[in-house]
Amino acid sequence: MITAILVDDEKNALEMMEWLLRTYCPEVEIAAMCTSAEEALPIIQQVKPDVVFLDIEMPRINGFDLLEHIGQPSFHVVFCTAYDQFAIRAFKYSALNYLLKPIDPDDLKATVERIQSRSQMPTREQLDLLMQGFRQLKQTPARIALSTGDGLIFVPTSDIIYCEADSNYTSVVLTSGKKILVSKVLKDIDEALSGPDFFRVHSSFLININHIKKMVRGEGGYIIMDNDATVSVSRSRRQEFMERFSRF
């Protein structure tokens, strides 16, 4: 069994999460339901749950403040949020669990399964990345947490030259010459890095425009990156890329 504590200032949201967990995730035992961070803090410290489903926007003390009080969590955290797509980037590049309200049962089941398969708790560095991301919404993050088979690798986004789709994985190529195989599809990486510095030039390529050396126009147009790698530009993205690139 997984012991859980639910924290949300909206009673209806708490009751809905309780129903979803009992209906779709019977392996989760709900130890407590709290309507404020002040109420949740001593209960979390006493119960020592396996996971806390945590709302972010709460009066007086929000979800981030609660985690600041706790310090290094000894439990998994699932953020429950109604934020828009730009804020979702903050969760993706910190590699932390989140559920978008209204919560989809399939997303909830997948999140619980992911928690069951992972022993690693969220690190302070991941949480700091998340909070930094919320402070810098709609900007390219300074760093991204890349999920690999061995764990998480924290990389400055300025060091990424390009990302290439590799079946259900993505190869991230760095200025150091290192290539990191990430257990995410390119679409997920694209959403995490979307901003002024990165552009999806092809279904298989996401590039950092700061590392472009040359663009070769023509029917089979392509881009040469700083490391001399050749990146294809799809016909459907070429015009949009040229319009964006012309602004730099």
N, C-alpha and C positions, 0 to 999 in steps of 0.2 A: 504493500500500500504506500501511496505518496501522501504525506501530510501537508495540507495547504491552509494558508490564511488569505482571506480576501479583504482587500482594503479599497473602499470607494465611498465618497461622501454622498453619493446618490443611492438611496435605498432600493429603488427600482433596478438599478444596475447590479447591485449586490444580489438581489433575488434572482435576476436573470442569469447571472454567472453561476449561482448555486444550482439552478435548474439545469443549465447546460452541462455542468460537471457531473451532476448526479445522473443525467440522462445519457450522456455520451462518453463519460470518463469515470466509470464506477470504481476504477482503481485509485481514484483520488478521494482521500478522506478530508473533509473540511473541518478543521479544528476550531476556527473562529471566523466571524465576519465583522469587520470594523468599519465604522463610518467616518473615521478621522485618523490622521497620522498619530495624534496624541494618544488615542485609544490603542492603536496598533502596536506602538513601540514596546511597551512593557509585555504585551502578549507575545510578540515575536521573540523577545529575549527569554521569556519563560518557556514557551512551547518548543522553540527551536525547530521550525517547520522545514520541510524539504523544499517548498516553493511558496513564494508570496506573489499573488496576482494583485498588481498595484496600479491604481489610477494615478495619473500625474497631476492633473489640476484639481487641487483640493484647497479649501480656505485655510488660512493661517500657516499651516505647514504642508507643503506639497510633497509629492512622491520623491522628488530629488532630495528635499530637505530631510525626509525620513531616512533615506539611505546615507546621507551625510552624518546623521546622528549615530547610525549603526557602525559606520566605518567600512570594514571589509566584510561583506556578507558571507555567512556560512550556509546560505541557501540560494536556490535558483530564484531569479526574478523574472516575472512576465509582466511587462508594462501593458496596460490596457488604455487605449487612447482613441480619441476622435479627431486627432490632428490630420492635416491634409498631407498630400504626397511629398511636399518638401520636408516636413518633419519626419516622415517615414524614412527618408534617407539617413537621418541621424541614427536610427536603430540599425539600419542595414550596415553602415560602415563601422559601427561599434560591435557588430556581430552579437547583439543581445536579442533576447526573445521579446516579441511584442504581439499584441492582438489589436486589430483595428475594429472599433465599434461602428455599427452593430456587429457583434462577434459571430463569425461563421463557425458552425459546429465542426466542419472539416479542418479548419485552421486550428481550432482548439485541440482536436484530437492529435493532429500532427505535432503541435507544440508539446503536449504531454508526452507523446512518444519520444520526442527529441530529448526532453528532460530525463526520461527513464534511461536513455542510452548514454547520457553524459554524466561523468563524475565530476568534471571541472566546474567549479562555481564561477560566477562573474568576477573579474578582477577589478581592482580599483582603477586601473588604467582604462578598462573598457567603459566604466561608469563615467570617468572623467571625459573620455571621448564623446560619450553620449551628451553630456551636459554642454560640452563645447559646441557640439553640433547644433543644439537648440539655440545657442547664442549666435550662431553664424548661419541661420537658415538662409537658403537660396545661394549660398556660397560653396565653392568646392572645399571640402574638408582638408585640414592640414595633414591629417594622417588617416589611414584606413586599417582596420583589422581584417586580415586575410585568413580565412578558415581553411586549413590544410589537414591532411591526414594525421599530422603530428600535433596539431594544436593551432594556436593563433600566432600569426606573424604581423607585427605592427610596422607599417611602411609609410614614410612620407609620400603623399600623393605627387609631390613634385618630382620624385624619383621614378615614377612610372612613365615609361615611354609609350607603351601600348599594351592592350589586352587582346588576346586572340581566343575565340571559341574553340574548345576541344571536346566535342561530344557533350557530355553532361558536366564538363569541367571548363575552367578557363585558365589559360596560361598568362601570367602577368610578367611582362619583361621590364626589368629595371635598368637604370643608368649604369649600375655596377656590372652589368652583363648577366646578372643572375636571373633565372626564370623560375617563377613560383607557380606550381599547379594548385589551383584553388578549387575546392569542392562546391563551387557555385556556377550556375550557367551565366553566360555573358550578360544576359538581361538584368540579372540581379546586381552585377558589378556596375553596369551602366546606370541603374537607378541610384546606386550609392554614390557614384562619382559625378552625376549630372550637375552641370554648372558651366561657368565660362571657360574652363580649361580643357574639358573633355568633350569629344564628339564621336558619335557612332557613324563612321564613314561606310560601313559595310555590315551585313548581317554577322560577319565573323570577326570584325575588328572595331575596337574602341581605342581612339588615340588621344594622347595628350598633345594639344596643338602647340604647346611650348617646346616640343621636341621635334617639330617638323623641320627638315633640312631643305626639301624641295618638293614641289608638286609638278608632275608631268601631265600636261593636258592631252586631249585627244580622245579618240573613241575608247581606247583602253586605258583611261587615266589612272594614275597611281601616285602614291606619296612615298618619298624616301625620308625615313626618320633619321635622327641623330646617330643611331648605331648602324646606319646603312641598310636597315631592313626595309623591304618593299611592302607596302600595304595597299591593297586594292581599294578603289572607291567605286561603290555601286552607282549605276546610272541614276537610280531614284534619289540618291543622297547628294549627288554632285553639285546641283544648283544651290541647294541649301547650304552645303559646305562652303561654296565659293562666296555666297552672300555673307556668311558668318565670318569667314576668314578675311574678307576684305575690310572688316572693321578693325583688324589688328595691324 
